[in-house]
Amino acid sequence: MNPWELAAYESYDDETMDSNPSRFGVFHSSLYAPSQFNIMDIMAQIYGRPNKQVELGPVDDKCGIILCDLKQPDEPIVYASPSFLKATGYDLADVLGLNCRFLQAPGGDVQPKSPRKYVDKDTVKKIRKAVDKNQELQIEVVNFKKNGRRFINCLTIIPISWDCPGEFNYSVGFMCAKKP
């Protein structure tokens, strides 16, 4: 094992590592995915999905990506990409477990089904309908960074079935801040 592999391997405690190393005995399967979500497989599923309702286009590492668990109450964020965190100014610990609506107000205090002060109700209804009905959606929505700065998020939502064939259990959100 070379020094950078060893450093990466040692930086994760045993609880985050899969107990079964790869067949080559060098890498643990979670070495490159400490979140336990294989984003490459998720992206392959998104690009290969049948009956596309929206065209995603090219996605690179600058695109903010989040993954929400549709089977948990209030559909919490379970994964946020480094680009999402950089674009919004939040830390991973700030966003994990939250519903995405926290971005719809400065300070992030937005309760479920509450009236929105900064986002029009039609936009909120469209997003809620898409999530509830497992539909794909592309929409512009007012969001706020951790520092309170407003931005327009060109949001794409795509539900996926992960380890539950035929049942949507996650929703992938793609964030792109609209240029002023």
C-alpha positions as CSV (number, residue, x, y, z in Angstrom):
1,M,0.0,0.0,0.0
2,N,1.5,3.4,-0.9
3,P,1.6,6.3,1.6
4,W,-1.5,8.1,0.3
5,E,-3.6,4.9,0.3
6,L,-2.4,4.2,3.9
7,A,-3.3,7.7,5.0
8,A,-6.7,7.5,3.5
9,Y,-7.3,4.0,5.0
10,E,-6.2,5.1,8.4
11,S,-8.3,8.3,8.3
12,Y,-11.5,6.3,8.7
13,D,-12.4,4.4,11.8
14,D,-13.6,0.9,11.7
15,E,-17.2,1.8,12.1
16,T,-17.3,3.6,8.8
17,M,-15.4,0.9,6.9
18,D,-16.9,-2.1,5.4
19,S,-15.5,-5.1,7.2
20,N,-14.8,-7.0,4.0
21,P,-11.8,-5.6,2.0
22,S,-11.9,-5.9,-1.8
23,R,-10.9,-9.2,-3.3
24,F,-7.4,-7.8,-3.7
25,G,-7.0,-7.2,0.0
26,V,-5.7,-3.7,-0.4
27,F,-8.8,-1.4,-0.4
28,H,-11.9,-1.5,1.7
29,S,-15.0,-1.0,-0.3
30,S,-15.8,2.2,1.5
31,L,-12.4,3.8,1.1
32,Y,-13.5,6.1,-1.7
33,A,-17.1,6.4,-0.4
34,P,-17.1,7.1,3.3
35,S,-20.7,8.3,3.0
36,Q,-21.6,4.7,1.9
37,F,-23.4,6.1,-1.2
38,N,-21.9,5.1,-4.5
39,I,-22.5,8.3,-6.4
40,M,-21.1,6.8,-9.6
41,D,-23.7,4.1,-9.6
42,I,-26.4,6.6,-8.8
43,M,-25.4,8.8,-11.7
44,A,-25.3,5.8,-14.0
45,Q,-28.9,4.9,-12.9
46,I,-30.0,8.5,-13.5
47,Y,-28.5,8.7,-17.0
48,G,-29.8,5.2,-17.9
49,R,-33.3,5.7,-16.5
50,P,-36.2,4.9,-18.8
51,N,-39.0,7.5,-19.5
52,K,-37.0,10.6,-18.7
53,Q,-39.2,13.5,-17.8
54,V,-36.4,16.0,-17.7
55,E,-33.1,16.2,-19.6
56,L,-30.3,16.6,-17.1
57,G,-27.4,17.3,-19.5
58,P,-23.8,17.1,-18.5
59,V,-22.9,17.0,-14.8
60,D,-19.4,17.6,-13.5
61,D,-17.8,17.9,-10.0
62,K,-18.9,21.6,-9.8
63,C,-22.6,20.6,-9.6
64,G,-24.1,20.5,-6.1
65,I,-25.7,17.2,-5.5
66,I,-27.8,16.0,-2.6
67,L,-29.5,12.7,-1.9
68,C,-32.7,12.6,0.2
69,D,-34.2,9.5,1.8
70,L,-37.9,9.3,0.7
71,K,-38.7,6.6,3.2
72,Q,-37.7,8.5,6.3
73,P,-40.1,11.1,7.9
74,D,-39.6,14.6,6.3
75,E,-37.3,13.2,3.5
76,P,-34.0,14.2,5.1
77,I,-30.7,14.8,3.3
78,V,-28.5,11.8,3.7
79,Y,-25.7,12.8,1.3
80,A,-24.4,16.2,0.2
81,S,-21.6,16.7,-2.3
82,P,-18.6,18.9,-1.5
83,S,-19.8,21.2,-4.3
84,F,-23.2,21.6,-2.7
85,L,-21.5,22.5,0.6
86,K,-19.2,24.9,-1.0
87,A,-22.0,26.7,-2.9
88,T,-24.2,27.0,0.1
89,G,-21.6,27.6,2.7
90,Y,-22.9,24.9,5.0
91,D,-20.9,22.1,6.6
92,L,-22.0,18.5,6.1
93,A,-23.0,18.3,9.8
94,D,-25.3,21.3,9.3
95,V,-27.3,19.7,6.5
96,L,-27.4,15.9,7.2
97,G,-30.9,15.0,8.5
98,L,-32.5,18.2,7.3
99,N,-35.2,18.6,4.7
100,C,-34.1,20.7,1.7
101,R,-36.6,23.4,2.5
102,F,-34.1,24.8,5.0
103,L,-32.6,26.6,2.0
104,Q,-35.8,28.5,1.4
105,A,-35.2,31.1,4.2
106,P,-32.2,32.9,5.7
107,G,-31.1,31.0,8.7
108,G,-32.8,27.9,7.5
109,D,-35.9,28.0,9.8
110,V,-38.7,26.7,7.6
111,Q,-41.3,24.4,9.2
112,P,-43.1,21.7,7.2
113,K,-46.3,23.0,5.4
114,S,-45.6,26.5,6.7
115,P,-46.2,29.6,4.5
116,R,-43.0,30.7,2.8
117,K,-41.9,34.3,3.1
118,Y,-39.3,34.2,0.3
119,V,-40.5,31.4,-2.1
120,D,-43.8,31.7,-3.9
121,K,-46.4,29.1,-3.0
122,D,-46.8,27.8,-6.5
123,T,-43.1,26.8,-6.6
124,V,-43.4,25.1,-3.2
125,K,-46.5,23.2,-4.4
126,K,-44.7,22.1,-7.6
127,I,-41.8,20.8,-5.6
128,R,-44.0,19.1,-3.0
129,K,-46.1,17.4,-5.7
130,A,-43.0,16.2,-7.6
131,V,-41.6,14.6,-4.4
132,D,-44.9,13.1,-3.3
133,K,-45.6,11.6,-6.7
134,N,-42.1,10.5,-7.5
135,Q,-41.9,12.8,-10.5
136,E,-38.9,14.5,-12.0
137,L,-38.8,18.2,-11.9
138,Q,-36.7,21.2,-13.1
139,I,-37.6,24.5,-11.5
140,E,-36.0,27.7,-10.4
141,V,-36.4,28.4,-6.7
142,V,-35.1,31.1,-4.4
143,N,-32.6,29.7,-1.9
144,F,-30.3,31.1,0.7
145,K,-26.7,30.4,1.6
146,K,-25.6,30.0,5.2
147,N,-24.4,33.6,5.2
148,G,-28.0,34.8,4.3
149,R,-27.2,35.6,0.7
150,R,-30.1,34.9,-1.7
151,F,-29.5,33.0,-4.9
152,I,-31.7,31.4,-7.6
153,N,-31.2,27.7,-7.6
154,C,-31.8,25.9,-11.0
155,L,-33.0,22.8,-9.3
156,T,-33.5,19.3,-10.8
157,I,-35.1,16.6,-8.8
158,I,-35.0,12.9,-9.9
159,P,-36.3,10.1,-7.8
160,I,-34.4,6.8,-7.9
161,S,-34.9,3.3,-6.8
162,W,-31.9,2.1,-4.8
163,D,-31.8,-1.4,-3.5
164,C,-35.6,-1.5,-3.8
165,P,-36.5,-2.5,-7.3
166,G,-39.6,-0.8,-8.5
167,E,-39.9,1.5,-5.5
168,F,-38.5,5.0,-5.4
169,N,-36.7,5.4,-2.1
170,Y,-34.3,8.2,-2.8
171,S,-34.5,11.6,-4.5
172,V,-31.4,13.2,-6.1
173,G,-31.3,16.9,-6.2
174,F,-29.0,18.8,-8.6
175,M,-28.3,22.4,-7.7
176,C,-26.9,25.1,-10.0
177,A,-26.9,28.7,-8.9
178,K,-28.2,30.9,-11.7
179,K,-25.8,33.6,-12.7
180,P,-27.0,37.1,-11.8
